[in-house]
Amino acid sequence: MAYPEATEDFPWGHRAIKVKGKAFIFLAIEKDVFSLSVKLPESRYEALMLPFAEPTGYGLGKSGWVTAKFTRGEPVPVDIILSWIDESYRAIAPKKLSAQLGGMPPKPAPKKARKKKP
């Protein structure tokens, strides 16, 4: 899996994959649990219906971040995880880098309606 200008970093002792200095995936293995957190502006509500997914802590869930956790021996739905990583990269990366992947980038999150001035 290769994403343009993706780099690896270790903030707070966890592995993060970043693009242009911004993380698009956090990975961790603690005891027998593998977890990953990704930003899902398009599919987060569908993702949160899955038994292994939950809003990411530290307030990131409010911004569309989802964490998936799997215990040792539990099957990992690789196709779903790969699509989430792709969505997260496209959400974080500059448009020019996302365009190098081809396909459609995710739609931007809807903006709050502005109040009309009287």
Rosetta constraint file for C-alpha pairs under 8 A:
AtomPair CA 2 CA 6 HARMONIC 7.58 0.50
AtomPair CA 3 CA 89 HARMONIC 7.81 0.50
AtomPair CA 3 CA 101 HARMONIC 7.70 0.50
AtomPair CA 4 CA 19 HARMONIC 7.80 0.50
AtomPair CA 4 CA 97 HARMONIC 6.18 0.50
AtomPair CA 4 CA 98 HARMONIC 7.97 0.50
AtomPair CA 4 CA 100 HARMONIC 7.49 0.50
AtomPair CA 5 CA 19 HARMONIC 5.77 0.50
AtomPair CA 5 CA 20 HARMONIC 6.97 0.50
AtomPair CA 5 CA 97 HARMONIC 7.91 0.50
AtomPair CA 6 CA 17 HARMONIC 6.45 0.50
AtomPair CA 6 CA 18 HARMONIC 5.41 0.50
AtomPair CA 6 CA 19 HARMONIC 4.67 0.50
AtomPair CA 6 CA 20 HARMONIC 7.51 0.50
AtomPair CA 7 CA 17 HARMONIC 5.58 0.50
AtomPair CA 7 CA 18 HARMONIC 5.20 0.50
AtomPair CA 7 CA 19 HARMONIC 6.31 0.50
AtomPair CA 8 CA 15 HARMONIC 7.02 0.50
AtomPair CA 8 CA 16 HARMONIC 5.80 0.50
AtomPair CA 8 CA 17 HARMONIC 4.61 0.50
AtomPair CA 8 CA 18 HARMONIC 6.20 0.50
AtomPair CA 9 CA 15 HARMONIC 5.95 0.50
AtomPair CA 9 CA 16 HARMONIC 5.18 0.50
AtomPair CA 9 CA 17 HARMONIC 6.25 0.50
AtomPair CA 9 CA 18 HARMONIC 7.18 0.50
AtomPair CA 10 CA 14 HARMONIC 5.18 0.50
AtomPair CA 10 CA 15 HARMONIC 4.66 0.50
AtomPair CA 10 CA 16 HARMONIC 5.84 0.50
AtomPair CA 11 CA 15 HARMONIC 6.95 0.50
AtomPair CA 11 CA 16 HARMONIC 7.03 0.50
AtomPair CA 14 CA 26 HARMONIC 6.97 0.50
AtomPair CA 14 CA 27 HARMONIC 6.45 0.50
AtomPair CA 14 CA 28 HARMONIC 5.86 0.50
AtomPair CA 15 CA 26 HARMONIC 5.83 0.50
AtomPair CA 15 CA 27 HARMONIC 5.20 0.50
AtomPair CA 15 CA 28 HARMONIC 6.44 0.50
AtomPair CA 16 CA 23 HARMONIC 6.05 0.50
AtomPair CA 16 CA 24 HARMONIC 7.51 0.50
AtomPair CA 16 CA 25 HARMONIC 5.68 0.50
AtomPair CA 16 CA 26 HARMONIC 4.40 0.50
AtomPair CA 16 CA 27 HARMONIC 6.15 0.50
AtomPair CA 17 CA 23 HARMONIC 5.56 0.50
AtomPair CA 17 CA 24 HARMONIC 6.06 0.50
AtomPair CA 17 CA 25 HARMONIC 5.35 0.50
AtomPair CA 17 CA 26 HARMONIC 6.52 0.50
AtomPair CA 18 CA 22 HARMONIC 4.98 0.50
AtomPair CA 18 CA 23 HARMONIC 3.97 0.50
AtomPair CA 18 CA 24 HARMONIC 5.59 0.50
AtomPair CA 18 CA 25 HARMONIC 7.15 0.50
AtomPair CA 19 CA 23 HARMONIC 6.39 0.50
AtomPair CA 19 CA 24 HARMONIC 7.10 0.50
AtomPair CA 19 CA 89 HARMONIC 7.67 0.50
AtomPair CA 19 CA 92 HARMONIC 7.35 0.50
AtomPair CA 19 CA 93 HARMONIC 5.93 0.50
AtomPair CA 20 CA 93 HARMONIC 7.19 0.50
AtomPair CA 22 CA 92 HARMONIC 6.94 0.50
AtomPair CA 22 CA 93 HARMONIC 7.94 0.50
AtomPair CA 23 CA 92 HARMONIC 7.54 0.50
AtomPair CA 24 CA 38 HARMONIC 5.95 0.50
AtomPair CA 24 CA 39 HARMONIC 6.55 0.50
AtomPair CA 24 CA 85 HARMONIC 7.52 0.50
AtomPair CA 24 CA 88 HARMONIC 5.46 0.50
AtomPair CA 24 CA 89 HARMONIC 5.40 0.50
AtomPair CA 24 CA 91 HARMONIC 7.99 0.50
AtomPair CA 24 CA 92 HARMONIC 6.10 0.50
AtomPair CA 25 CA 36 HARMONIC 6.73 0.50
AtomPair CA 25 CA 37 HARMONIC 5.54 0.50
AtomPair CA 25 CA 38 HARMONIC 4.86 0.50
AtomPair CA 25 CA 39 HARMONIC 7.54 0.50
AtomPair CA 25 CA 85 HARMONIC 6.89 0.50
AtomPair CA 25 CA 88 HARMONIC 7.19 0.50
AtomPair CA 25 CA 89 HARMONIC 7.92 0.50
AtomPair CA 26 CA 36 HARMONIC 5.38 0.50
AtomPair CA 26 CA 37 HARMONIC 5.05 0.50
AtomPair CA 26 CA 38 HARMONIC 6.81 0.50
AtomPair CA 27 CA 34 HARMONIC 7.61 0.50
AtomPair CA 27 CA 35 HARMONIC 5.86 0.50
AtomPair CA 27 CA 36 HARMONIC 4.47 0.50
AtomPair CA 27 CA 37 HARMONIC 6.69 0.50
AtomPair CA 28 CA 34 HARMONIC 5.84 0.50
AtomPair CA 28 CA 35 HARMONIC 5.28 0.50
AtomPair CA 28 CA 36 HARMONIC 6.38 0.50
AtomPair CA 29 CA 33 HARMONIC 5.64 0.50
AtomPair CA 29 CA 34 HARMONIC 4.48 0.50
AtomPair CA 29 CA 35 HARMONIC 6.37 0.50
AtomPair CA 30 CA 34 HARMONIC 6.63 0.50
AtomPair CA 32 CA 71 HARMONIC 5.51 0.50
AtomPair CA 32 CA 72 HARMONIC 5.20 0.50
AtomPair CA 33 CA 69 HARMONIC 6.56 0.50
AtomPair CA 33 CA 70 HARMONIC 5.54 0.50
AtomPair CA 33 CA 71 HARMONIC 4.40 0.50
AtomPair CA 33 CA 72 HARMONIC 6.18 0.50
AtomPair CA 34 CA 69 HARMONIC 5.76 0.50
AtomPair CA 34 CA 70 HARMONIC 5.26 0.50
AtomPair CA 34 CA 71 HARMONIC 6.30 0.50
AtomPair CA 34 CA 72 HARMONIC 7.55 0.50
AtomPair CA 35 CA 67 HARMONIC 6.72 0.50
AtomPair CA 35 CA 68 HARMONIC 5.50 0.50
AtomPair CA 35 CA 69 HARMONIC 4.35 0.50
AtomPair CA 35 CA 70 HARMONIC 6.33 0.50
AtomPair CA 36 CA 67 HARMONIC 5.52 0.50
AtomPair CA 36 CA 68 HARMONIC 5.51 0.50
AtomPair CA 36 CA 69 HARMONIC 6.79 0.50
AtomPair CA 37 CA 56 HARMONIC 6.68 0.50
AtomPair CA 37 CA 65 HARMONIC 6.51 0.50
AtomPair CA 37 CA 66 HARMONIC 5.44 0.50
AtomPair CA 37 CA 67 HARMONIC 4.16 0.50
AtomPair CA 37 CA 68 HARMONIC 6.44 0.50
AtomPair CA 38 CA 65 HARMONIC 5.40 0.50
AtomPair CA 38 CA 66 HARMONIC 5.55 0.50
AtomPair CA 38 CA 67 HARMONIC 6.59 0.50
AtomPair CA 38 CA 84 HARMONIC 6.79 0.50
AtomPair CA 38 CA 85 HARMONIC 6.47 0.50
AtomPair CA 38 CA 88 HARMONIC 5.60 0.50
AtomPair CA 39 CA 44 HARMONIC 7.93 0.50
AtomPair CA 39 CA 63 HARMONIC 7.73 0.50
AtomPair CA 39 CA 64 HARMONIC 5.45 0.50
AtomPair CA 39 CA 65 HARMONIC 4.15 0.50
AtomPair CA 39 CA 66 HARMONIC 6.25 0.50
AtomPair CA 39 CA 84 HARMONIC 7.87 0.50
AtomPair CA 39 CA 87 HARMONIC 7.42 0.50
AtomPair CA 39 CA 88 HARMONIC 4.70 0.50
AtomPair CA 39 CA 91 HARMONIC 7.08 0.50
AtomPair CA 39 CA 92 HARMONIC 7.96 0.50
AtomPair CA 40 CA 44 HARMONIC 4.95 0.50
AtomPair CA 40 CA 64 HARMONIC 5.42 0.50
AtomPair CA 40 CA 65 HARMONIC 5.97 0.50
AtomPair CA 40 CA 66 HARMONIC 6.83 0.50
AtomPair CA 40 CA 84 HARMONIC 6.78 0.50
AtomPair CA 40 CA 87 HARMONIC 6.24 0.50
AtomPair CA 40 CA 88 HARMONIC 5.68 0.50
AtomPair CA 40 CA 91 HARMONIC 7.53 0.50
AtomPair CA 41 CA 64 HARMONIC 5.50 0.50
AtomPair CA 41 CA 65 HARMONIC 7.99 0.50
AtomPair CA 41 CA 87 HARMONIC 7.89 0.50
AtomPair CA 41 CA 88 HARMONIC 7.85 0.50
AtomPair CA 41 CA 91 HARMONIC 7.09 0.50
AtomPair CA 41 CA 106 HARMONIC 7.39 0.50
AtomPair CA 41 CA 107 HARMONIC 7.90 0.50
AtomPair CA 41 CA 108 HARMONIC 7.41 0.50
AtomPair CA 41 CA 109 HARMONIC 6.28 0.50
AtomPair CA 42 CA 87 HARMONIC 7.83 0.50
AtomPair CA 42 CA 106 HARMONIC 6.49 0.50
AtomPair CA 42 CA 107 HARMONIC 7.16 0.50
AtomPair CA 42 CA 109 HARMONIC 7.80 0.50
AtomPair CA 43 CA 47 HARMONIC 6.02 0.50
AtomPair CA 44 CA 48 HARMONIC 6.03 0.50
AtomPair CA 44 CA 64 HARMONIC 6.26 0.50
AtomPair CA 44 CA 65 HARMONIC 7.52 0.50
AtomPair CA 44 CA 66 HARMONIC 6.71 0.50
AtomPair CA 45 CA 49 HARMONIC 6.70 0.50
AtomPair CA 46 CA 50 HARMONIC 7.34 0.50
AtomPair CA 47 CA 53 HARMONIC 6.38 0.50
AtomPair CA 47 CA 66 HARMONIC 7.58 0.50
AtomPair CA 48 CA 53 HARMONIC 5.29 0.50
AtomPair CA 48 CA 54 HARMONIC 5.64 0.50
AtomPair CA 48 CA 55 HARMONIC 7.17 0.50
AtomPair CA 48 CA 66 HARMONIC 7.37 0.50
AtomPair CA 49 CA 53 HARMONIC 7.28 0.50
AtomPair CA 52 CA 68 HARMONIC 5.35 0.50
AtomPair CA 52 CA 69 HARMONIC 5.51 0.50
AtomPair CA 52 CA 70 HARMONIC 6.76 0.50
AtomPair CA 53 CA 66 HARMONIC 6.58 0.50
AtomPair CA 53 CA 67 HARMONIC 5.56 0.50
AtomPair CA 53 CA 68 HARMONIC 4.35 0.50
AtomPair CA 53 CA 69 HARMONIC 6.62 0.50
AtomPair CA 54 CA 66 HARMONIC 5.75 0.50
AtomPair CA 54 CA 67 HARMONIC 5.39 0.50
AtomPair CA 54 CA 68 HARMONIC 6.53 0.50
AtomPair CA 55 CA 60 HARMONIC 7.47 0.50
AtomPair CA 55 CA 61 HARMONIC 4.39 0.50
AtomPair CA 55 CA 62 HARMONIC 7.66 0.50
AtomPair CA 55 CA 64 HARMONIC 7.70 0.50
AtomPair CA 55 CA 65 HARMONIC 6.21 0.50
AtomPair CA 55 CA 66 HARMONIC 4.63 0.50
AtomPair CA 55 CA 67 HARMONIC 5.94 0.50
AtomPair CA 56 CA 60 HARMONIC 5.44 0.50
AtomPair CA 56 CA 61 HARMONIC 4.53 0.50
AtomPair CA 56 CA 65 HARMONIC 5.44 0.50
AtomPair CA 56 CA 66 HARMONIC 4.93 0.50
AtomPair CA 56 CA 67 HARMONIC 5.05 0.50
AtomPair CA 57 CA 61 HARMONIC 6.20 0.50
AtomPair CA 59 CA 63 HARMONIC 7.61 0.50
AtomPair CA 60 CA 64 HARMONIC 6.85 0.50
AtomPair CA 60 CA 65 HARMONIC 5.47 0.50
AtomPair CA 61 CA 65 HARMONIC 4.61 0.50
AtomPair CA 61 CA 66 HARMONIC 6.13 0.50
AtomPair CA 70 CA 74 HARMONIC 6.01 0.50
AtomPair CA 70 CA 75 HARMONIC 7.66 0.50
AtomPair CA 70 CA 76 HARMONIC 6.95 0.50
AtomPair CA 77 CA 81 HARMONIC 6.33 0.50
AtomPair CA 78 CA 82 HARMONIC 6.04 0.50
AtomPair CA 79 CA 83 HARMONIC 6.25 0.50
AtomPair CA 80 CA 84 HARMONIC 6.21 0.50
AtomPair CA 81 CA 85 HARMONIC 6.20 0.50
AtomPair CA 82 CA 86 HARMONIC 6.23 0.50
AtomPair CA 83 CA 87 HARMONIC 6.15 0.50
AtomPair CA 84 CA 88 HARMONIC 6.03 0.50
AtomPair CA 85 CA 89 HARMONIC 6.12 0.50
AtomPair CA 86 CA 90 HARMONIC 6.24 0.50
AtomPair CA 87 CA 91 HARMONIC 6.13 0.50
AtomPair CA 87 CA 105 HARMONIC 7.71 0.50
AtomPair CA 87 CA 106 HARMONIC 6.74 0.50
AtomPair CA 88 CA 92 HARMONIC 6.27 0.50
AtomPair CA 89 CA 93 HARMONIC 5.69 0.50
AtomPair CA 89 CA 98 HARMONIC 7.52 0.50
AtomPair CA 90 CA 94 HARMONIC 7.80 0.50
AtomPair CA 90 CA 95 HARMONIC 7.65 0.50
AtomPair CA 90 CA 98 HARMONIC 5.30 0.50
AtomPair CA 90 CA 105 HARMONIC 5.88 0.50
AtomPair CA 90 CA 106 HARMONIC 6.62 0.50
AtomPair CA 91 CA 105 HARMONIC 7.63 0.50
AtomPair CA 91 CA 106 HARMONIC 6.51 0.50
AtomPair CA 91 CA 108 HARMONIC 7.89 0.50
AtomPair CA 93 CA 97 HARMONIC 6.21 0.50
AtomPair CA 93 CA 98 HARMONIC 6.07 0.50
AtomPair CA 94 CA 98 HARMONIC 6.38 0.50
AtomPair CA 95 CA 99 HARMONIC 5.99 0.50
AtomPair CA 96 CA 100 HARMONIC 6.77 0.50
AtomPair CA 97 CA 101 HARMONIC 7.40 0.50
AtomPair CA 98 CA 102 HARMONIC 7.39 0.50
AtomPair CA 98 CA 105 HARMONIC 6.78 0.50
AtomPair CA 99 CA 103 HARMONIC 7.64 0.50
AtomPair CA 99 CA 105 HARMONIC 7.44 0.50
